[in-house]
Amino acid sequence: MSYAIARYVTSVRLERLPDEVVRAAYRAVLDWTGSVLRGGRELPAVLAAGLVDRWQGVPVATVLPTWRRTSPPWAALVNGVAAHIVEMDDLHRASTFHPAAPIIPAALAAAEDVGATAREFLEAVVVGYDVGIRIAEAVNPSHYRFWHNTGTCGTFGAAAAVAKLLKLSEEQTVHALGSAGTQAAALWEFMRDGAMSKPLHTGKAAFNGLLAAYLAQGGFTGATRILEGEQGFFRAMCEDADPRKITDGLGEHFKIIENDFKLHACCGHTHTAIDLAVAAARELGVPVEQVRRITVETYRDAVQVAGKTDPRTVYEAKFSIPYCVAVGWLKGRAFMEEFTPELVADPAVRALLGRVQLRVTEEMNRRYPQAWPARLTVETVDGRVWTREADHPLGSWRNPVPDAGLWEKFDVLAAGGTLDADQVAVVKEFIRSLEDPADAPLAVGCAA
């Protein structure tokens, strides 16, 4: 299995990729960068960046939230942490995997270190997405019960991306994957007490994947059957692995085109219900006091991950379908401003979320994860009933958002981040340079 992946990684060339794949990689970087800039002001990213500053490093790779340079592993760590905090990073729904947060930080750090071109950087992004997503699909859904697959499978994707940039041989790439897999870990237990571990998972996946590839470059060996081996990833971390999902169409169908972009600042399992709540409020046009009950029918994983019925913190609210439905109804969206301590405690929000009921149905379970469905039923005090369902929220690759929408999202996120206007302008030029990638060295623009 690792050799099949390695042959693919070493064979990809941007000039042979379909235009839609190259464009998808550009859009992925655009979307990721906004999340990093905004997430950089949040406490987990501040703490990680402070630690990196203390430890210092060779100043070759950009830490976007602090606009300073450090050594590649530390840059990958901080950018990876920052990318996943505000819950606005991208999502591959069929695998329940967030590819950008672990993969792009590792690729960017390595690209700056080796002086890669924009074209080589995008090649690495495409490869990293493909490997990470395919492994996540192969172990879903049982892996997801205990393991945050963005941290586990993201380690493989990060290693593949960096292996591509380092121009590792097929044999070296196999060893990079082996060392990545033995470091893959990310447990869901943090959900029990709202700990900061979730973005640490993505930062460490970026760090560990990058480390694995650089070690392989120097001759460090890793398990050659890390996925399918007797004591490998599949046997240890899931009950129903399907290795065919890794190799079917590998090198012909590129998973990055299945990427979804999040337009709500919360768990992706809430998004379809939010869109329906916004539509219901607009179409019914009734005062919130006239809403007797809102019922959300959805799939098991949505309720397990985002089923908090009495959220008391901003973090809990991001993983609460009732809260997200309530603010979607009341505010018409669920962006950054809808997740504040004040709004979580707001009496109107508390009253409405208390009227939201969740139901898991077998019908919805069967449709997931190819769809992330929800059916929303609103019953009013005067006896009216409004019902609608959807499989995919706006931003899904099946319900796409245009480039202009991604730039609007970037501008809002960057405005709330840590960089000043001049620095943000430099970052935007870096992103635009990827729209028509050249063979010139990649230039992020940070001179510090």
Secondary structure, DSSP 8 states (H G I E B T S, - for coil): -HHHHHHHHHH--GGGS-HHHHHHHHHHHHHHHHHHHHHTTSHHHHHHHHHHHHH---S-EEETTTTEEE-HHHHHHHHHHHHTTSS-S-BBTTTTB--HHHHHHHHHHHHHHHT-BHHHHHHHHHHHHHHHHHHHHHHTTGGGGTB-HHHHHHHHHHHHHHHHHTT--HHHHHHHHHHHHTT---BGGGGGTT-THHHHHHHHHHHHHHHHHHHHHTT----TTTTTSTTSHHHHH-SS--THHHHTTTTTS-GGGG-B---SSS-GGGHHHHHHHHHHHHHH---GGGEEEEEEEE-HHHHHHHB-SS--SHHHHHTBHHHHHHHHHHHS--SGGG-SHHHHT-HHHHHHHTTEEEEE-HHHHHHTTTS--EEEEEEETTS-EEEEEESS-TTSTTS---HHHHHHHHHHHHHTSSS-HHHHHHHHHHHHHTTS--SSB-------
